[in-house]
């Protein structure tokens, strides 16, 4: 499974992309596979996509999935 950290999250994670290996046919949640430093920002600070679809930290992921994590952006 590929995890892509976008924006300043790549600085926090220490990498722009990483591969996580799950045992064949096993599933996990986004929260369990993300970098702990990124998770420490809190759920409200992150936007998550799994295979380019909106997801949450509790979404199920499986081998072969791509997770993209973006910082929550606000402004006016």
C-alpha positions as CSV (number, residue, x, y, z in Angstrom):
1,X,0.0,0.0,0.0
2,X,1.3,3.4,-0.9
3,X,0.9,6.4,1.4
4,X,1.4,9.9,0.0
5,X,1.9,12.9,2.3
6,X,1.1,16.2,0.7
7,X,2.0,19.8,1.6
8,X,3.8,20.4,4.9
9,X,2.7,16.9,6.1
10,X,5.7,15.5,4.1
11,X,8.0,17.5,6.3
12,X,6.3,16.2,9.4
13,X,6.3,12.6,8.2
14,X,9.9,12.9,7.0
15,X,9.0,11.6,3.6
16,X,6.7,12.4,0.7
17,X,5.8,8.8,0.1
18,X,6.1,5.5,1.9
19,X,5.1,1.9,1.3
20,X,3.4,-0.1,4.0
21,X,3.2,-3.9,3.6
22,X,0.2,-5.7,4.9
23,X,0.0,-9.5,4.9
24,X,-1.8,-10.7,1.8
25,X,-5.6,-10.3,1.9
26,X,-5.4,-8.5,5.3
27,X,-7.1,-5.2,5.9
28,X,-6.4,-2.4,8.3
29,X,-7.6,1.1,8.9
30,X,-6.0,4.4,7.7
31,X,-5.3,5.3,11.3
32,X,-3.2,2.2,11.9
33,X,-0.9,2.7,8.9
34,X,-0.3,6.4,9.0
35,X,2.9,8.0,10.4
36,X,2.4,8.7,14.1
37,X,3.8,12.3,13.8
38,X,1.1,13.1,11.2
39,X,-1.6,11.5,13.3
40,X,-0.6,13.6,16.3
41,X,-2.0,16.7,14.5
42,X,-5.5,15.3,15.1
43,X,-8.2,14.1,12.8
44,X,-9.6,17.6,12.1
45,X,-6.2,18.7,10.7
46,X,-6.2,16.0,8.0
47,X,-8.0,15.3,4.8
48,X,-7.8,11.7,3.6
49,X,-8.3,10.0,0.2
50,X,-8.2,6.3,-0.4
51,X,-7.9,5.4,-4.1
52,X,-8.8,9.1,-4.9
53,X,-12.1,8.9,-2.9
54,X,-12.9,10.8,0.3
55,X,-12.2,8.7,3.4
56,X,-11.6,9.0,7.1
57,X,-9.0,7.7,9.5
58,X,-11.4,4.8,10.3
59,X,-11.7,3.7,6.6
60,X,-10.7,0.2,5.8
61,X,-7.7,-0.2,3.5
62,X,-6.1,-3.3,1.9
63,X,-2.9,-4.2,0.0
64,X,-2.7,-2.3,-3.3
65,X,-4.6,0.8,-2.0
66,X,-3.2,4.3,-2.3
67,X,-3.8,6.7,0.6
68,X,-3.2,10.4,0.1
69,X,-3.1,12.7,3.2
70,X,-3.5,16.4,2.8
71,X,-3.4,19.2,5.4
72,X,-6.8,20.8,6.1
73,X,-6.7,24.2,4.5
74,X,-8.9,27.1,5.6
75,X,-9.0,30.7,4.8
76,X,-11.1,33.6,3.9
